[in-house]
């Protein structure tokens, strides 16, 4: 698969099978992804992986927090802007509307939509989650670098026939992640990438979000 086909075929996997993924495969993916660019070659990413029983323990701990109504407490504070620009807000709302419609759900059924959101916090049942961390002293410039290595991980995973989902909700309770994976306090747990075999029987994995037309995105002069 060439890079353009990979970019266009990659999607957010919202349902994984229970098939395990071996550590060697994860290491191979990260080995290639570490060639992503970074500011001044600082390579600010520190990567920790929960796999198998470790992922299950985190999933159980997250589930207990949610059941008890414990507020999220991400290391990267205020991940949402105070007010989304209107066009961005419209696209986000369209995504939720389209997903609900695709699945034949009534978006006004709050319990149904809440169940869909809860699955975000449970890593979509993925067997493994890759957590990207960086030193707390760093700035948003380094978060850009983490974005580059995140994209690289997700594209390379496609080459291995694996699905991925990147979500800030995976890092909602960084204290649990830090405790499980032995992440030192000087590192922020920034985001997580669920990875595993795609459940092809799940209707959610047949859904594809739309993209803006290129002439709406790019302005070229000269």
Secondary structure, 3 states (H helix, E strand, C coil): CCHHHHHHHCCECCCECCCCCCHHHHHHHHHHHCCCCCHHHCCCCEEEEEECHHHHHHHHHHHHHHHCCCCCCCCCCCCCCCCCCHHHHHHHHHHHHHHHHHCCCCCCCHHHHHHHHHHHHCHHHCCEEEEEEEECCCCHHHHHHHHHHHHHHHHHHHHCCCEEEEEHHHHCCHHHHHHHHCCCCCEEEEEEEEEECECCCCHHHHCCCCCCCHHHHCCCCC
